[in-house]
């Protein structure tokens, strides 16, 4: 584990909810209502908050890859595909 990583223990509630420690929420600018992506990896579950900071950091990374689609359209298509997988 890298020295810059924060290691915390959390508890899951009955509906799968988890409280993220306040130091981590501050570091990643997570506020009430902040959305996150959830990815299942070979090492476990990865949550990535979608905040103004993360959107700003990602700006330009899709250049040439989205073929002129707006971020809103890309997100809508992603959510539609995700909904189909849940059915």
Secondary structure, DSSP 8 states (H G I E B T S, - for coil): --TT-------B-TTS-B---HHHHHHTT--TT-EEEEEEETTEEEEEEE-HHHHHHHTTTTTTTSTT--HHHHHHHHHHHHHHHH-
